[in-house]
C-alpha cells in the first residue's frame, strides 16, 4: 500500500513538473570583467533565485597560502655525500629535473596544435554554417512554446578578425529581422566591434513556459542531421565536416 502511494505521488510530481507553468524573471548584465545578474524562478507556490557565480566558479574561491616544504637539517658529513652523488637526471631516472624526451615534446606539440586547430576560425565558421538552420528552427520552436511578456537582447561583440565579426553580425541582423517580424515582444540589438575582441551583453526577460511544450523542440534539434554531425565530430575529436 505504501509503495503504491509513493508511485502515485511520483507520477503526480512528474505530471506537475511537465505541465505546471514556470515563471522566470531575469536581468543579465556583462560589461568587461563585471557581471551582474538577478534571476527569479517561480513554480506553483515555490520560488528560487539561483546564483550564477556558483555555476561559473566565481565568488567561492579562497586565497590559498603558499605551502613551504619543511626539511630536516642534514647530518654533518651527509651534505658532502649528497653533493658527490650524481643527479637524478644523470643517473637516467624519471625525476622532475629529467630533460623531456624529443618524442614527448613533439607529441605534446602535435596534440596542442590539433586542439587549437579544431577551434580555429575556419572550423567555427563551418560549425556556424552547419548549425545556423537548426539553431534558428530551435529558437523558433522554443519561442512558440514560451509565453513571452518581455525579452530583450543587447549584444556588443568583436572577434579577432574584423571579417569574421562582419559575417557573424550579418547572421544576427538576419535573425533580428525574423524575430521582430514574428514576435512583438522579442527584441535583438547587436553592435559589432571591429577593433578588439570582446563580448558584452544586457538581457532582460519575463517569460512563462511548460516543460512539456519544450520537449518536442529540443528533440527536433538534438536529432537534426547537422547537429549529429557536429556532435559526433567533437566527441570523436575529428575535423568538422564541410557543409553540404
C-alpha positions as CSV (number, residue, x, y, z in Angstrom):
1,X,0.0,0.0,0.0
2,X,2.8,2.4,0.9
3,X,4.6,1.6,-2.3
4,X,1.5,2.3,-4.4
5,X,1.1,5.7,-2.6
6,X,4.8,6.6,-3.3
7,X,4.4,5.6,-7.0
8,X,1.2,7.7,-7.3
9,X,3.0,10.7,-5.7
10,X,6.0,10.4,-8.0
11,X,3.6,10.3,-11.0
12,X,1.8,13.3,-9.8
13,X,5.1,15.2,-9.2
14,X,6.2,14.3,-12.7
15,X,2.9,15.5,-14.2
16,X,3.2,18.8,-12.3
17,X,6.8,19.3,-13.4
18,X,5.9,18.7,-17.1
19,X,2.6,20.6,-17.2
20,X,2.7,23.2,-14.4
21,X,3.8,26.6,-15.6
22,X,7.2,28.0,-14.7
23,X,7.6,31.8,-14.4
24,X,11.1,33.2,-15.0
25,X,12.2,36.8,-14.5
26,X,15.8,37.7,-15.2
27,X,18.3,40.5,-15.7
28,X,21.8,39.7,-17.0
29,X,24.4,42.4,-17.5
30,X,28.0,42.0,-18.5
31,X,30.5,44.8,-19.1
32,X,34.1,43.9,-19.4
33,X,35.0,41.8,-16.3
34,X,31.9,42.8,-14.4
35,X,28.9,40.5,-14.4
36,X,25.7,41.2,-12.6
37,X,22.5,39.1,-12.6
38,X,19.2,38.8,-11.0
39,X,17.0,35.7,-11.6
40,X,13.8,34.6,-10.0
41,X,12.1,31.3,-10.9
42,X,8.5,30.7,-9.6
43,X,6.7,27.3,-9.8
44,X,3.3,26.8,-8.1
45,X,3.8,28.2,-4.6
46,X,7.6,27.9,-4.7
47,X,10.2,30.4,-5.7
48,X,14.0,30.2,-6.2
49,X,16.7,32.7,-7.0
50,X,19.9,30.9,-8.4
51,X,23.3,32.4,-8.0
52,X,25.1,32.1,-11.4
53,X,28.5,32.8,-9.8
54,X,28.4,29.3,-8.2
55,X,27.9,27.7,-11.6
56,X,30.6,30.0,-13.2
57,X,33.1,29.2,-10.5
58,X,33.2,32.7,-9.0
59,X,32.6,34.0,-5.6
60,X,33.6,30.8,-3.8
61,X,37.3,30.9,-4.2
62,X,39.5,31.4,-1.2
63,X,43.1,32.6,-1.2
64,X,45.4,29.7,-0.7
65,X,48.5,30.3,1.3
66,X,51.7,29.0,-0.1
67,X,52.8,25.8,1.5
68,X,56.6,25.6,2.1
69,X,58.2,22.2,2.4
70,X,59.9,21.7,5.8
71,X,63.1,19.8,5.5
72,X,65.1,18.3,8.4
73,X,68.6,19.8,8.7
74,X,71.2,17.4,7.1
75,X,73.5,15.5,9.3
76,X,77.1,16.7,9.4
77,X,79.0,15.0,6.7
78,X,75.9,13.9,4.8
79,X,75.8,17.0,2.7
80,X,79.2,16.2,1.2
81,X,78.0,12.7,0.4
82,X,74.9,14.1,-1.2
83,X,77.0,16.6,-3.2
84,X,79.1,13.7,-4.6
85,X,76.0,11.7,-5.7
86,X,75.0,12.0,-9.3
87,X,71.9,14.0,-10.2
88,X,68.7,12.0,-10.8
89,X,68.7,13.1,-14.5
90,X,72.4,12.0,-14.8
91,X,71.5,8.5,-13.4
92,X,68.7,8.2,-16.0
93,X,65.9,8.5,-13.5
94,X,62.5,9.9,-14.1
95,X,62.6,12.8,-11.6
96,X,61.2,16.3,-12.2
97,X,64.6,17.5,-13.4
98,X,64.7,14.9,-16.2
99,X,65.0,16.6,-19.5
100,X,62.0,15.9,-21.8
101,X,62.4,13.4,-24.5
102,X,62.2,14.7,-28.0
103,X,59.4,12.4,-28.9
104,X,57.3,13.5,-26.0
105,X,57.8,17.2,-26.9
106,X,56.7,16.5,-30.5
107,X,53.7,14.5,-29.3
108,X,52.6,17.3,-27.0
109,X,53.1,19.9,-29.7
110,X,51.0,17.9,-32.2
111,X,48.2,17.4,-29.6
112,X,48.2,21.2,-28.8
113,X,48.2,22.1,-32.5
114,X,45.3,19.7,-33.1
115,X,43.3,21.1,-30.3
116,X,43.9,24.7,-31.4
117,X,43.2,23.8,-35.0
118,X,39.8,22.2,-34.0
119,X,38.7,25.6,-32.7
120,X,40.2,27.6,-35.4
121,X,38.2,30.4,-37.1
122,X,37.6,28.2,-40.2
123,X,36.1,25.4,-38.1
124,X,34.0,27.8,-36.2
125,X,32.6,29.2,-39.4
126,X,31.9,25.6,-40.5
127,X,30.0,25.0,-37.3
128,X,28.0,28.2,-37.8
129,X,27.1,27.2,-41.3
130,X,26.0,23.7,-40.3
131,X,24.1,24.8,-37.2
132,X,22.5,28.1,-38.3
133,X,19.4,26.5,-39.8
134,X,18.7,24.0,-36.9
135,X,19.5,26.8,-34.3
136,X,17.0,29.1,-35.9
137,X,14.5,26.3,-36.0
138,X,15.2,25.6,-32.3
139,X,14.7,29.3,-31.4
140,X,11.5,29.4,-33.4
141,X,10.1,26.3,-31.8
142,X,11.1,27.5,-28.3
143,X,9.7,30.9,-28.7
144,X,6.4,29.5,-29.9
145,X,6.3,27.3,-26.8
146,X,7.0,30.3,-24.5
147,X,4.5,32.8,-23.1
148,X,6.7,35.9,-23.5
149,X,5.9,39.1,-21.7
150,X,9.3,40.7,-22.4
151,X,12.6,39.5,-23.9
152,X,15.3,42.0,-24.9
153,X,18.8,41.2,-26.0
154,X,21.5,43.9,-26.3
155,X,24.8,42.5,-27.6
156,X,28.2,44.1,-28.2
157,X,30.9,41.8,-29.5
158,X,34.1,41.6,-31.5
159,X,36.2,38.8,-32.9
160,X,39.9,38.6,-33.8
161,X,39.3,39.1,-37.5
162,X,37.0,42.0,-38.5
163,X,35.8,39.9,-41.4
164,X,34.5,37.2,-39.1
165,X,32.9,39.9,-37.0
166,X,31.1,41.2,-40.0
167,X,30.0,37.7,-41.0
168,X,28.5,37.0,-37.6
169,X,26.8,40.3,-37.3
170,X,25.2,39.6,-40.7
171,X,23.7,36.4,-39.3
172,X,22.5,38.3,-36.2
173,X,20.8,41.0,-38.3
174,X,19.0,38.4,-40.3
175,X,17.9,36.8,-37.0
176,X,16.8,40.2,-35.7
177,X,14.6,40.9,-38.7
178,X,13.0,37.5,-38.4
179,X,12.3,37.9,-34.6
180,X,10.9,41.4,-35.0
181,X,8.6,40.1,-37.8
182,X,7.4,37.1,-35.9
183,X,7.3,38.2,-32.3
184,X,6.2,41.6,-31.0
185,X,7.8,41.3,-27.5
186,X,11.2,40.0,-28.6
187,X,14.0,42.5,-29.4
188,X,17.5,41.8,-30.5
189,X,20.2,44.6,-30.8
190,X,23.7,43.8,-32.0
191,X,26.6,46.2,-32.1
192,X,29.8,45.0,-33.7
193,X,33.3,46.0,-32.5
194,X,35.9,45.7,-35.3
195,X,38.8,46.9,-33.2
196,X,39.1,44.4,-30.3
197,X,37.9,41.0,-29.3
198,X,35.2,41.4,-26.6
199,X,31.7,40.3,-25.6
200,X,29.3,42.5,-23.6
201,X,25.5,41.9,-23.2
202,X,22.4,43.1,-21.4
203,X,19.4,40.7,-21.3
204,X,16.0,41.4,-19.7
205,X,13.4,38.6,-19.7
206,X,9.9,37.9,-18.3
207,X,8.6,34.6,-19.6
208,X,6.4,31.6,-18.7
209,X,6.7,28.1,-20.0
210,X,5.8,24.5,-19.5
211,X,8.5,21.8,-19.9
212,X,6.1,19.5,-21.9
213,X,5.9,22.2,-24.6
214,X,9.7,22.4,-24.9
215,X,10.4,18.7,-25.2
216,X,9.5,18.4,-29.0
217,X,11.6,21.5,-29.9
218,X,14.7,20.0,-28.0
219,X,14.3,16.6,-29.5
220,X,13.9,18.0,-33.0
221,X,17.2,20.0,-32.6
222,X,19.1,17.1,-31.0
223,X,18.3,14.6,-33.7
224,X,18.9,17.0,-36.6
225,X,21.4,15.6,-39.1
226,X,23.8,18.6,-39.0
227,X,23.7,18.7,-35.2
228,X,24.6,15.0,-35.0
229,X,27.5,15.5,-37.5
230,X,29.0,18.3,-35.4
231,X,28.4,16.5,-32.1
232,X,30.0,13.3,-33.4
233,X,33.0,15.2,-34.8
234,X,33.5,17.0,-31.4
235,X,33.1,13.8,-29.4
236,X,35.4,11.8,-31.6
237,X,37.8,14.8,-31.9
238,X,37.7,14.7,-35.6
239,X,37.7,17.5,-38.2
240,X,34.4,19.4,-38.6
241,X,32.8,18.2,-41.9
242,X,32.2,20.7,-44.7
243,X,28.7,21.9,-45.1
244,X,26.9,20.0,-47.9
